[in-house]
Amino acid sequence: MDRAAIVSILDRRGVTYGLVEHPPAQTTLEADAFIEGHEGVRTKSLFLVNRKRTRSYLVVMDDRKALDLSALAQVLGEGRLSFGSADRLRDALDLEPGVVSPLGLLSPAHRGALLSFDRDMLSERVLTFHPGDNRATIFIATADLLDLLDVEGVEYQVIDC
């Protein structure tokens, strides 16, 4: 889902958000430099698959938090998790590496992964994501994001990463 489609849904639903344009950011570290001084938890959205490649997950967490894949696999009831390939990401979510976010799941046709939010991050007031484009960062209130996902029928779970 591209930026225009995401912004269109946000606008149609009356969701308040901020958008900062910047040069392309390939990493969260680069994006952070472009949005310094703005309120919001910097997030990382990780596309993961189980050992048999029968289930995909989109795990969203604070980008400062370290990920323990073994512990996360236990939380999700999997034997092992690994990062999904770019091809698998395209097939499941119609997204490219570097622009993955829960906003991409707003398209009903591209919900091929279970969305999982880290509980710690959800206590923050504002979250940040790339809106389908690594040349911008979107700022959205956590409560508004969760409400939007509910209204749009996007299923998600809250987990402890």
N, C-alpha and C positions, 0 to 999 in steps of 0.2 A: 504494500500500500504506500503510495507516494505522499509527499507533504501536502499537496493540494487536496487530496481526498481526506486526509486526517484533519486538516484545518476546516474543511467543509463540514465534517461531522461535528467537530467541536463547536463551530459557529451555529449550526442547525440546532444543536442541543442547548445552546446558550451557556456553554462552559467558558468560564473566565480563564485565560491563560496568557502567559508572556512568551514572546518569541524573540530570540537573539540570533541575528545572522552573523556568520563568521566564516573564515576560510575552512576548507575541508579538514575535518579532524578524524584521524584514523584510530586514535586511542582516547581513552577517558582522560589521560594526562593532558593531551593536546586540547581537548574540549574544555577542560577545567581552566586552562590559561585564557581562553576566549571569553569565559563567563565569570571570571573572578569578580567578586563584589556583589554578585546577584544572590539572593536568598534561594536556597534549594539544595537538597541532598543530591549529590552526583551519583548516578546509578550505573550499574553494569547489568546488561541483559545477556544471559548466557544460554545458548541453544545446546541442549544436551540430549543424548540418546542412551537407552539402556543397552545392555550387553548384546541382546539378540536383535537390536535395531527395530523392535516392534512398538516401542513407545518413545515419544519425544517430549521434552520438557523445555519451557522457557522460564528460567529462574532469574528473578530480578532482585538485586541486592545493592546495598551501599557499595560504591566502588572502592572504598577504603577498607572494606572487610575482606579478609582472606577466605578463600573457598577451600573447604576440605571435601573433595569429591567422594571419598569413602564414607564419611559421616553423612553427607547429603544423600548418597545412595541408600543408606539405612533409613533415613527420614522418609524417603519416597518409596520405600519397600522394594528396592531394586538390589540386585547382587552387585552390579557395577554400572557406573556411568562414564561416558566419555563425551568429548565435544563432537557435535554433529558436523558433517562436511558442508561445504557451501552448496553443493547440489541438493543434499537432504534438506537444508534450510530453505532453499528456493521451493522445493516440492511441498514442504509442510506449511510454510508461512508466506511464500512469495516475497521474501525479503533477501537482501544482500548482506554479507558480512559488513559490519561497521555501521549499520543503521537499524539494528535489531532493537525493538522496544515493544512493550505491551500494546502500544498504539497501533501496531501492525495487525493485531488481532481484531480490530474493529471491523474488518472485512469478514463477513460470515463465510465466504468461500475459502478463507485461508486461516483456519483454526486447527492446524494439524499438530499442535503441541499443548500440553497441559501447562497453563500459566500458574506460576508459583511465586509468591512474594515473601521475602524474608520479613518476619514479624518485627524485628528491631527497626527496620527502615520505615515501617508504616506508622510509627509514632511521630515521625517528622511532619511538619506542616506542608512543605512543598517538595515535590520530586521533579527531577529533570530527566529528559530523554531527547534523543534525536527523533524528529518527527518524520521518519522515512527518508531522511536526507542528512548527511553528515556535515552539511554547510549551515546548519541551524541547530539550536537547542531550544526546546520548549519547556516552560515552567508551568506546572499545574498543581493545584492543591491536592493533597493526598485524598481527602474526602471526595473531592470532585472527580478524581480519576476513578475511584472505586464505584461511585454512583454511576458514572458514565458506563463503565464496564457492565454493571448490573443492568442498566437500561438497554444496552446494546446486546445483552444476552451472552456476554463473554464469561465463561466459567473460569474461576480461579480458586486457588487455595492459599492459605497463609501457613508458612512453615518456619521452622527454626533452622537456619543455615549454620 
